[in-house]
Amino acid sequence: MNITIRRIADHTGLSTATISRILSGKGAHKPETIARVKRVVESLSSRGAAGTDRECIGIVLLSYPRFLCPVYTHSMVSAILEVTAEEHMVTQIIPVNGTPLTLEDAELLVDKFDLRGLLIQELGTLDRVTGQLDKLPVPVVRVGDVRNGTGRYIVHCDNRQIGVNAAVYLWDLGFRDFGIIYGGGGDYGQEQRMTGFIEQLRRFGGEPDRIWINPVPHVTRENAITAHVDFMKLDPRPHALFFALGGLTRMFLHQVQRSNVTVPQELFILAVEDAEELSEAELPIATISFPSRELGTAAASLLVDLIRHCDRRIESERRLACDPRVRVSPACLAFLTNPCNKNR
C-alpha cells in the first residue's frame, strides 16, 4: 500500500513539511509528536497488510433509549450509509450522551477507529456537546438542527421556514385559534419551527398570546396522554394544531379520537413528518415534509468531498430548501372541499 506524506498529515493534523522532517529524522520535535506520527504510520501499514485499507468516518449520535428507532434518525443514517457505501467507505456509529464530549475524547475516538472524518447529527443538546471538534485534525460536518456559528461545515434545513409555511397554510384555511405541540428540552430545531409559526401569525395580525403552546420533552405514550389531557381541559379549545414534533402525532390523535373529538371536523392537525411516515398511514391529518434523507445525503457528500479533496476550496454551508407543499389526506380533503366548512 502507498502511504503518502499527505495521508499521514491528514491523520495527524500536522503539515506535510513536518511529517517529512520527522520521517527523515531531521529537525527537533516533541517526543509525543514523533510517537503520534509513528503510530499513524504503523496503523496505516497494518491496515494495508490486512487488506482492510478502507477509509472510515464516524457518525456521532445522541444516545437515548432506542436512539436508532425514530424515523428522523434512521432515515438520515440510511442516506448517509448509502453515500459512504458508494464511496467504498466504512462507518462507525458513535453514540454519546448529554455529558460534554471533550476534544481529548474525540481525539481518542479518531485514533481508535482511524477516522478520516466525523459527521455529527445535531439534536438539541448535542451541538453544545461537540462545539470544540473543529480543532480535530480531520474534517467535521454538522447536520440537522444547527445554530449559527456552531461549526465550520454545516448542512441544515430552515426550521423557521417550516413554521412559517405551517402558519400560512392554516391561516389561509380560515383558522384563527391555534395550538402548537413541539419538542422542548432545548431542541433548537423544534424551537425554530414554533418561532417561525408565531412570527408569521403576528405578521398576519393574529394574536400569538392566545396560542396554546405545549412543549413535550420526549416522544412517549405517556407524554402523548399528558398533552391530550391538557388539551381537553382547554375552554375554548383551539380548532387547529401544529405538531412541530411529528413523532407524537399518531399517539395524540389516538387519544383525542377516544375522547370523541372528530378529526378533522372538530380539530384540524398539521404535522411535520420525516419520511412520509404519517401521510402513508392515511391518517385524517395534513403534513409538511422535513428533508431528513436529503440532509443525510448532502452531509455525507460534503464530508466525502472534504476527505477526498482536502486541497480544494469547498463551501462551508449547505442549506437545503424546505418543500412548502402540504400533503392532505383523503379525509382532510373531503373536509376542506365541503362547502359547509367554509367558515371556521
Secondary structure, DSSP 4 states (H G I P E B T S, - for coil): ----HHHHHHHHT--HHHHHHHHTT-S---HHHHHHHHHHHHHHHHHHHTT----EEEEEEE--TTTT-SHHHHHHHHHHHHHHHHTT-EEEEEEE-SS---HHHHHHHHHHHTEEEEEEEE-TTHHHHSTTGGGSSS-EEEEES--TTS-SEEEEE-HHHHHHHHHHHHHHTT---EEEEEE-SS-HHHHHHHHHHHHHHHHHT--GGG-EEEEESS--HHHHHHHHHHHHH-SSPPSEEEESSGGGHHHHHHHHHHTT--TTTT-EEEEEESSSTTGGGT-SSEEEE--HHHHHHHHHHHHHHHHHTTTS---SEEEEPP---EEE-HHHHHHHT-GGGS--
